[in-house]
Amino acid sequence: MMRVVIDTNVVLSGLIKPQSIPGHILRAWRDGSFRLVLSEFLLAEIAETLARPKIHALVHWSAAEIERFVLELRAFCEVVEPADQEFEYPRGPDDIPVLGSLIASGADMLVSGDRDLLALRKQYPIETPAEFVRRL
């Protein structure tokens, strides 16, 4: 089964717009089409971002619902420790643990909408959400 790291921006977009391409990715994960790989960094980032007022206004989840969702992610994904090694990394420091999660896990790919990460596609297996959905 394909193992895939999904960036926070894709998870959040899927929750905000369930009928979108990222929403399709979340449904495919729940249906067992691929094995989700996340790190503690990504789990924490998802929880923190869901709690931000701007995102809360779009998703309307209580703190308990956010906690339940993060617990679901943790229970049904592979959790890895990001690689702490020298590698070519993106311009945004928050992207370092995302790329480190891909490297440490040996996952088949990273799915992200982040331009800084997508700029590294020649060195690493990184796809946009639309490219990944076509693969499914």
N, C-alpha and C positions, 0 to 999 in steps of 0.2 A: 504494500500500500504506500502511496506517495505521502511523504512527510513534508509539511509546509509550515514555515514561519509566516504569520500574518501580522503586518505592522498595525499599530494602534489606529492609525488614520483609516484603515480599511474596516476594522472592527466597528469604530464609531460611526462611520458612514453607513455601514450595514444596519446598525441599530436605529439611526436617525431616519433612514429611508429604506425600509425593508424590501421594497420592490426594485431597488437599484441593483447594479452589478455587485457592489459589496454585500448587499442583502442576500443576493443569490449565493455568494461565497459562504456566508454564515449558515444558510440553509443546507448547503452541500456538506459542510462540516458536520452539522447536526445529523444529517442523513448518513454519515459514515463514508462519504466519497473520498476523504483524505484524512490523514492523521495530523492534527494541529500540534505545532510545537511552539511553546512560549517560554519566556524566562521570567524570573521573579520581577525583573525590571519592567517587562512588558505588562505583566499582571498588575503591578502597582500603578503604572502609567495609565492603564485603562480605567482602573478604579478612580484615580485622582481626576482624570479628565471627565469622567461621567459625573463627578460631583461638582464640577465648575458650573456656575450659574448659567453661562451661555449654552452649555450642552444640556444642562438640566431643563432649561426652558424648551428644548426640542424633544428630549426623551421622556421627561416627566417621571423619572424613577426616584423612589425614596431611597434613603441610605440602606435600608434593608434589602430592597430590590437590587441595588448595585452590588451589595455584598453577596447576595444569592447568585447573581450572574458571574461574578468573579470566582465564587466557589464552584460553579458549574464548569467554567473554563478550566480551573485547576484540576477538577476531578476527571475531566474527559480530554485532557491534552497531555502531552509529554512536556514536563518542565525541565529546562536545562539551565546551567550556569553559563553566561556569556563568556566567550573566549577572552582571555586576558593575555593576548599575544600581540606581537607586532603585525599589523596588516594595514593595507591601504584603506583608510577610512574616510567617511564623508565629512563635509564641511561643518555640519551641525553636530555638536558634542552629544546631543541626545540620541543621535543616530548610531553612535559607536556601539552601545549595548545591543542594538537591533541587529546590526551586521555581525557583532560578536555572537549573537544567538544562532544565526545561520551557520557560522563557521564552527562553533562548538558542537552543534547538534549534528552536523553533516546532513542536514535536511536537503531535500531535493530542490527546494527553492524558497525564496522570500517573495511575498506579494506585498507591494507597497505602492502608494501614490506619491511618495516623497521624491521630488526631483533630485535631491542630493544623492539619495540611494540609487535611484534609477540611472544616474550618471555613471555608476560603477558596474553596469550590466556586462561590460566586456570582461571584467575580472571575476564576477560572481553570478550565480544563477538567480537573477532578480527579474520579476515580471510585474506588469501593471495588473490591476484587477481584471480589466477586460481581456488581456492575454490569457490570464489564468482561467477565466470562465470558459474561453474557447477550448482550452485543454480538457476541462471537465466534460 
